[in-house]
Amino acid sequence: MNLLTCWQHIVRLVPLSIVIGLTACQSPSITREASPQPDAASAAQPVKLGDATGALVYEGQQRTYHVYTPKVYRPDRPLPLVLAFHGYGSQGKDLANGSGFNETAEQKGFVVVYPDGIERRWNPLNKFLTGVDDVGFVPALIAHMKRVRAIDSRRVYATGVSNGGFLVQRLACESSSPIAAFASVVATLPSQLQGSCNPQTPVPILMINGTADRKVPWQGGNLGYGSILSVPGTIDFWQRRNNCPPAPQIKRLPGDRVEIARYPNCQGGSEVELVTLKGVGHVWPRGGSGPTQLLNGSEKIWSFFQRHKLRQG
């Protein structure tokens, strides 16, 4: 079965499912922006607080998104921006409803945007697989958000679940990124990225994975949608890329089903962190009841993000 056919045969887990196309490709150049000042246009435009929708045109296609703007927003006070990428078969509104990120954004004071993938999916690697350049779309989306909101350019972050998490792993590979830190949920690194993933700056990255995930198995391997590294293999990859200490700091939450392995003090002040959810499958941890009660994923991700920002200059 070829890779394009595989796109049509992925079993969907609504709303958080996956698909990746594993084809070697070159990373497009992304210009680093370090100024914390908002664009003049963003300060001049009226902004709807709370939930809103928007669109931009990229490569001749209209790209839509949902966005949440907290009540503390002021056009003269740029806020951090979190990009949140949904899973395969979903849309941005599904992740907004299922992740709890809006509540966290309101409490902590940041803007979160949930873009919609073309045909409800993301293309993490080669544009020629689907004809959609999602990797190039991301800096265009960031530039657009700076025009319509007052955004602190040093505090732009990316998170994603499943298919969206694979895209986040790819974005972390970019040699020069306008994104300060990354977090993937139920995703790992596509195997074929190992040789071409050589970011020139340290990459703070958090991963949240369940040991009982059948869609993105803990042990990785050659699956129906391509080959992926194991969860430990992906953490080892980023630990080595960031020149982290060889041994992590281990913390276990009450109940012993959540283990947090953190590699602090990596090169350039970066860090690598893995949250292991023991016996948990392919879900975004939300808190509440059931297997997702072990951890509030959006709060954990934001706690990681707020420790990092791009350096000036």
C-alpha positions as CSV (number, residue, x, y, z in Angstrom):
1,M,0.0,0.0,0.0
2,N,1.5,3.4,-0.9
3,L,1.6,6.3,1.4
4,L,-1.2,8.2,-0.3
5,T,-3.4,5.2,0.0
6,C,-2.6,4.9,3.6
7,W,-4.0,8.4,4.2
8,Q,-7.4,7.0,3.3
9,H,-7.1,3.9,5.5
10,I,-6.2,5.3,8.9
11,V,-8.7,4.2,11.5
12,R,-10.2,7.4,13.0
13,L,-10.5,8.0,16.7
14,V,-12.9,10.9,17.1
15,P,-11.9,13.6,17.8
16,L,-8.3,12.8,18.4
17,S,-6.9,10.6,15.6
18,I,-3.7,10.5,13.5
19,V,-2.2,10.3,10.2
20,I,1.3,11.1,9.0
21,G,3.1,10.8,5.7
22,L,6.7,9.8,6.0
23,T,8.6,11.2,3.1
24,A,12.0,12.8,3.3
25,C,12.0,16.5,2.5
26,Q,13.9,19.8,3.0
27,S,12.9,22.2,5.7
28,P,11.9,25.6,4.4
29,S,13.6,28.7,5.8
30,I,11.7,30.5,8.6
31,T,12.8,33.9,9.7
32,R,13.2,34.3,13.4
33,E,11.4,37.3,14.9
34,A,12.4,38.4,18.4
35,S,10.7,41.7,18.9
36,P,8.1,41.6,21.7
37,Q,6.2,44.6,20.2
38,P,2.8,44.2,18.5
39,D,2.3,45.1,14.8
40,A,0.7,48.5,14.4
41,A,-2.2,47.0,12.6
42,S,-3.0,44.7,15.5
43,A,-3.3,47.6,17.9
44,A,-5.7,49.4,15.5
45,Q,-8.2,46.7,14.8
46,P,-11.2,46.0,17.1
47,V,-11.0,42.5,18.7
48,K,-13.7,40.2,19.8
49,L,-12.9,38.8,23.2
50,G,-13.6,35.1,23.9
51,D,-14.4,32.8,21.0
52,A,-14.1,33.9,17.4
53,T,-13.3,32.6,14.0
54,G,-11.1,33.9,11.2
55,A,-9.5,33.1,7.9
56,L,-6.4,33.9,5.8
57,V,-5.4,32.9,2.3
58,Y,-2.2,30.8,1.9
59,E,-1.0,29.4,-1.5
60,G,-4.4,30.3,-3.0
61,Q,-6.4,28.4,-0.4
62,Q,-8.6,29.9,2.3
63,R,-7.4,28.6,5.7
64,T,-9.8,28.9,8.6
65,Y,-9.3,28.9,12.4
66,H,-10.9,29.3,15.7
67,V,-9.3,31.7,18.2
68,Y,-9.8,32.5,21.9
69,T,-8.8,35.9,23.3
70,P,-8.9,36.3,27.1
71,K,-10.6,39.2,28.8
72,V,-7.3,40.7,29.9
73,Y,-6.4,41.4,26.3
74,R,-5.4,45.0,25.5
75,P,-4.1,46.2,22.1
76,D,-1.1,47.9,23.8
77,R,-0.1,44.8,25.8
78,P,1.1,42.0,23.6
79,L,0.1,38.5,24.9
80,P,1.7,35.1,24.3
81,L,0.2,33.0,21.5
82,V,-0.4,29.2,21.5
83,L,-0.9,27.4,18.2
84,A,-3.0,24.2,18.9
85,F,-3.2,21.6,16.1
86,H,-6.1,19.1,16.1
87,G,-6.0,15.4,15.3
88,Y,-6.8,13.6,12.1
89,G,-10.5,13.8,11.2
90,S,-11.1,16.7,13.5
91,Q,-11.3,20.5,13.3
92,G,-10.0,23.3,15.4
93,K,-13.3,23.7,17.2
94,D,-13.1,20.0,18.3
95,L,-9.7,20.6,20.0
96,A,-11.0,23.8,21.6
97,N,-13.9,21.9,23.0
98,G,-12.0,18.8,24.1
99,S,-8.7,20.2,25.4
100,G,-9.7,22.8,28.0
101,F,-7.2,25.2,26.5
102,N,-9.7,28.1,26.4
103,E,-10.2,27.9,30.1
104,T,-6.4,27.9,30.7
105,A,-6.0,30.8,28.3
106,E,-8.5,32.8,30.2
107,Q,-7.0,32.0,33.6
108,K,-3.3,32.6,32.5
109,G,-3.7,35.3,30.0
110,F,-2.7,34.2,26.5
111,V,-4.3,33.9,23.0
112,V,-4.8,30.4,21.6
113,V,-5.6,29.7,17.9
114,Y,-6.9,26.4,16.6
115,P,-6.3,26.3,12.8
116,D,-8.3,23.9,10.6
117,G,-6.3,21.4,8.5
118,I,-7.3,21.0,4.9
119,E,-9.7,18.0,4.7
120,R,-9.4,17.7,8.5
121,R,-5.8,16.6,8.5
122,W,-2.2,17.9,8.6
123,N,0.7,17.1,6.3
124,P,3.7,17.1,8.6
125,L,6.3,16.4,5.9
126,N,6.4,16.5,2.2
127,K,4.0,18.9,0.4
128,F,3.9,16.6,-2.6
129,L,2.1,13.9,-0.5
130,T,-1.1,15.8,-0.4
131,G,-0.4,19.1,-2.3
132,V,-0.7,21.0,1.0
133,D,2.3,22.8,2.6
134,D,1.3,22.9,6.2
135,V,4.8,23.4,7.4
136,G,5.0,26.6,5.4
137,F,1.5,27.6,6.5
138,V,2.5,27.8,10.1
139,P,4.8,30.9,9.9
140,A,2.1,32.5,7.6
141,L,-0.5,31.9,10.3
142,I,1.8,33.4,13.0
143,A,2.3,36.5,10.9
144,H,-1.4,36.8,10.3
145,M,-2.2,36.5,14.0
146,K,0.3,39.3,14.7
147,R,-1.7,41.5,12.4
148,V,-5.1,40.8,14.0
149,R,-3.9,40.5,17.7
150,A,-1.2,42.1,19.8
151,I,1.2,39.2,20.1
152,D,4.5,38.9,21.9
153,S,6.8,37.6,19.2
154,R,9.2,36.1,21.7
155,R,6.4,34.0,23.3
156,V,4.8,32.0,20.4
157,Y,4.3,28.3,21.2
158,A,3.0,25.2,19.3
159,T,1.1,22.2,20.6
160,G,-0.8,19.5,18.8
161,V,-2.5,16.1,19.4
162,S,-1.9,13.0,17.3
163,N,-1.7,14.0,13.7
164,G,-1.3,17.6,14.9
165,G,1.4,16.4,17.3
166,F,3.4,14.9,14.4
167,L,3.2,18.3,12.8
168,V,4.6,19.9,16.0
169,Q,7.5,17.4,16.0
170,R,8.3,18.5,12.5
171,L,8.1,22.2,13.3
172,A,10.6,21.6,16.1
173,C,13.0,20.4,13.5
174,E,13.1,23.7,11.6
175,S,16.5,25.3,11.6
176,S,15.3,28.7,12.5
177,S,11.8,29.0,14.1
178,P,9.6,31.8,15.3
179,I,8.3,29.3,17.9
180,A,9.8,29.3,21.4
181,A,8.7,25.9,22.7
182,F,6.8,22.8,21.5
183,A,4.5,20.2,23.1
184,S,3.1,17.1,21.4
185,V,0.4,14.9,22.8
186,V,0.1,11.2,21.8
187,A,2.7,11.6,19.0
188,T,6.4,10.8,18.4
189,L,9.0,11.6,15.8
190,P,8.6,10.1,12.3
191,S,11.5,7.8,11.7
192,Q,12.5,9.4,8.4
193,L,13.0,12.8,10.0
194,Q,16.0,11.6,12.0
195,G,18.5,12.4,9.4
196,S,17.2,15.8,8.3
197,C,16.1,17.1,11.7
198,N,19.0,19.3,12.7
199,P,17.7,22.5,14.3
200,Q,20.4,25.2,14.7
201,T,19.0,26.4,18.0
202,P,18.0,24.5,21.2
203,V,14.4,23.1,21.1
204,P,12.5,23.1,24.4
205,I,10.0,20.2,23.9
206,L,7.4,18.4,26.1
207,M,5.8,15.1,25.2
208,I,2.7,13.6,26.8
209,N,2.1,9.9,25.9
210,G,0.1,7.0,27.3
211,T,1.7,3.5,27.6
212,A,-1.5,1.8,26.3
213,D,-1.9,3.9,23.2
214,R,-2.7,1.6,20.2
215,K,-2.7,4.4,17.6
216,V,0.7,5.7,18.5
217,P,2.3,2.7,20.2
218,W,4.8,3.4,23.0
219,Q,7.3,1.2,21.3
220,G,6.9,2.8,17.9
221,G,7.6,0.8,14.8
222,N,6.4,0.3,11.2
223,L,2.7,1.0,11.3
224,G,-0.1,1.3,8.7
225,Y,0.6,5.0,8.2
226,G,4.4,4.9,8.3
227,S,7.4,4.3,10.6
228,I,7.7,6.2,13.9
229,L,10.2,6.3,16.7
230,S,9.3,4.9,20.1
231,V,8.4,7.4,22.8
232,P,11.7,6.7,24.6
233,G,13.6,6.9,21.3
234,T,12.0,10.3,20.5
235,I,12.9,11.7,24.0
236,D,16.5,10.3,23.5
237,F,16.6,12.1,20.1
238,W,15.7,15.5,21.6
239,Q,17.8,14.9,24.7
240,R,20.9,14.4,22.5
241,R,20.0,17.3,20.1
242,N,19.8,19.7,23.0
243,N,22.9,18.4,24.8
244,C,20.9,17.7,28.0
245,P,22.2,16.0,31.1
246,P,22.3,12.2,30.7
247,A,19.8,11.4,33.5
248,P,16.4,13.1,34.0
249,Q,14.8,14.3,37.2
250,I,11.9,12.0,38.0
251,K,8.7,13.0,39.6
252,R,5.7,10.7,40.3
253,L,2.3,12.1,41.0
254,P,0.0,10.6,43.7
255,G,-1.4,7.3,42.6
256,D,1.8,6.4,40.7
257,R,0.1,6.5,37.3
258,V,1.8,9.7,36.1
259,E,5.5,9.9,35.8
260,I,7.3,13.1,34.8
261,A,10.9,12.8,33.5
262,R,12.5,16.2,33.0
263,Y,15.9,17.0,31.5
264,P,16.6,20.6,32.7
265,N,19.6,22.8,32.1
266,C,20.1,21.7,28.4
267,Q,22.0,23.9,25.9
268,G,20.8,27.4,25.7
269,G,18.4,27.1,28.7
270,S,16.3,24.5,26.8
271,E,14.7,21.4,28.4
272,V,13.1,18.1,27.4
273,E,10.3,16.6,29.3
274,L,8.2,13.5,29.1
275,V,4.9,12.9,30.9
276,T,4.1,9.2,31.0
277,L,0.4,8.3,31.6
278,K,0.5,4.6,32.7
279,G,-2.3,2.5,31.3
280,V,-3.7,5.4,29.3
281,G,-4.5,5.2,25.5
282,H,-4.9,7.7,22.7
283,V,-6.5,10.7,24.5
284,W,-5.8,14.3,25.5
285,P,-5.7,14.3,29.3
286,R,-8.2,16.8,30.5
287,G,-8.9,16.1,34.2
288,G,-12.3,15.2,35.3
289,S,-13.4,11.6,35.3
290,G,-12.2,8.4,33.6
291,P,-8.7,7.8,32.3
292,T,-8.1,11.4,31.5
293,Q,-8.4,12.5,35.1
294,L,-4.8,11.9,35.8
295,L,-3.5,15.2,34.4
296,N,-4.8,18.5,33.0
297,G,-3.0,18.6,29.8
298,S,-3.5,22.2,28.9
299,E,-2.3,23.4,32.3
300,K,0.7,21.2,32.1
301,I,1.6,22.4,28.6
302,W,1.2,26.0,29.6
303,S,3.4,25.5,32.7
304,F,6.1,24.2,30.3
305,F,5.6,26.9,27.8
306,Q,5.8,29.8,30.2
307,R,9.4,28.9,31.2
308,H,10.6,29.6,27.7
309,K,10.8,32.6,25.3
310,L,13.0,33.4,22.3
311,R,16.1,35.4,23.0
312,Q,16.3,39.0,21.9
313,G,18.2,39.7,18.7
